[in-house]
Amino acid sequence: MSDIDTWAHLYGRVALSEPKKAADLLEKAGWKFRKAGFDEFDARGLEYEIYIEGSLPVLIHGPALDPLATAKKLEVVFRDAGIRYLFELYDSNRNLLSVITDEK
């Protein structure tokens, strides 16, 4: 497995009032989250580490081997739930790769 410091990154926001609501939606779609603080959650897989925190908007961020694939999986969950979202994808050198959003 490659060193996590060389991974690309995903930074995003969803229009929810609390992180637990985002974690619950993602868990229903098969993601596995754990409580990582007072009001924070994280999910760790072989290809990503995703953190959920904050409120209005809830922030979703973390390193991913393939941030586009990870963002597309997140997008499906929030789009299907009718939740507004925006995800920015960066390479390991912090260059913007893409933006995935339902915002106009």
C-alpha positions in Angstrom: 0.0 0.0 0.0 1.3 3.5 -0.8 2.1 6.0 1.8 -1.0 8.0 2.8 1.0 11.3 2.5 1.2 10.8 -1.3 -2.5 10.3 -1.7 -4.8 12.8 -3.3 -7.4 14.6 -1.1 -11.1 15.2 -1.1 -12.6 18.2 0.6 -16.4 18.7 0.6 -19.5 20.0 2.2 -23.1 18.8 2.5 -26.1 20.8 3.5 -26.9 19.1 6.8 -27.1 20.4 10.3 -25.0 17.7 12.0 -22.3 15.2 11.2 -24.4 12.2 12.5 -27.0 12.8 9.8 -24.3 12.5 7.1 -22.8 9.4 8.8 -26.2 7.8 9.1 -27.0 8.3 5.4 -23.6 6.9 4.4 -24.0 3.9 6.7 -27.3 3.1 5.0 -25.4 3.0 1.7 -22.8 0.5 3.1 -20.1 2.8 4.5 -18.8 1.9 8.0 -18.2 5.0 10.3 -17.2 5.2 13.9 -17.6 8.1 16.3 -14.2 9.8 16.5 -14.9 12.7 18.8 -17.8 14.6 20.5 -19.5 15.2 17.1 -17.1 13.8 14.6 -17.0 10.5 12.6 -14.5 8.8 10.4 -14.4 5.9 8.0 -11.2 4.1 7.0 -10.9 1.8 4.1 -8.0 0.4 2.0 -8.3 3.4 -0.4 -9.6 6.3 1.8 -9.8 7.9 5.2 -12.9 10.1 5.3 -13.7 12.5 8.2 -17.1 14.1 8.9 -17.4 17.1 11.2 -18.9 20.6 11.6 -22.5 21.8 10.9 -24.3 23.9 8.4 -22.5 22.8 6.3 -21.2 19.4 7.4 -17.6 19.0 6.2 -16.4 15.8 4.6 -12.7 15.5 3.9 -9.7 13.2 3.8 -7.1 11.4 1.7 -8.0 8.9 -1.0 -6.1 6.9 -3.5 -8.7 7.7 -6.1 -10.6 10.8 -4.9 -12.8 10.9 -8.0 -14.1 7.4 -7.4 -14.6 8.2 -3.7 -16.4 11.5 -4.4 -18.7 9.7 -7.0 -19.7 7.2 -4.3 -20.4 10.0 -1.8 -22.3 12.0 -4.5 -24.7 9.2 -5.2 -25.7 9.0 -1.5 -26.3 12.7 -1.1 -27.9 13.3 -4.5 -30.3 10.4 -4.0 -31.2 11.8 -0.5 -31.8 15.3 -2.0 -29.0 16.8 0.0 -26.9 19.6 -1.6 -23.2 18.9 -1.9 -19.9 20.1 -3.2 -16.7 18.1 -3.4 -13.3 19.4 -4.5 -10.6 16.9 -5.5 -6.9 17.7 -5.2 -3.8 15.7 -6.2 -1.0 15.1 -3.7 0.7 18.4 -4.8 -2.5 20.3 -3.8 -3.5 21.0 -7.4 -7.3 21.1 -8.0 -8.3 18.2 -10.1 -12.1 18.5 -10.3 -15.2 19.8 -8.6 -18.3 17.7 -8.2 -21.4 19.6 -7.1 -25.1 20.0 -7.5 -24.7 23.7 -6.8 -25.2 26.1 -9.7 
